[in-house]
Amino acid sequence: PVDKSQKILNAATRLFVERGFQNTSTANISKEAGVATGTLFIYFATKDELINTIYKEAKQRMAEYLKEGFPEGASTRDKLKHLWAKVAAWALDNSENFRFMHMFSASPFITNLTREEVESTSSFAMQSIKDGMKSGEIANIPIELFHSILDGFLSGTVRYIAGNPSKRKKAIEDSFDVFWNGIKGK
């Protein structure tokens, strides 16, 4: 059985994705979770705390998934291909959490402390990108621009696969090849 805290997190994630932060009240969350509003506040003092908890936990779960089978000694291309396939798979299997992370990644409701905590969980991925830029395997562009390009390509890939599930494997491979050809160094 799912505990009350997890019911609250699940309900809040669903409602934040459907309605946004401002249009989701703690009463809505409590009702959706099947708990009293006072119970919500036992676990989460504020709605801000709740949203930060959801963001942090989703990012941590995704990072743990990405680490599974990560090819430490491989080329930058192979490391990024692993991450590409894993992010796409995680996003498709956890679509609500993926949409939540997308919606709130630049939100003022996510604190700097939360951002710092989640950055440390995916430092292995960031290091692979930086190493690839340093070695010339990846174009040396601002890291924020790299992330924007990566995010755009991956989001498009995930949307395409969601509408064409039978083409999942080929779409992941093809989209990575196009992405790689666009970011590889000289």
Secondary structure, DSSP 4 states (H G I P E B T S, - for coil): ---HHHHHHHHHHHHHHHH-STT--HHHHHHHHTS-HHHHHHH-SSHHHHHHHHHHHHHHHHHHHHHTT--TTS-HHHHHHHHHHHHHHHHHHTHHHHHHHHHHTT-TTS-HHHHHHHHHHTHHHHHHHHHHHHHTSB----HHHHHHHHHHHHHHHHHHHHH-GGGHHHHHHHHHHHHHHHHB--
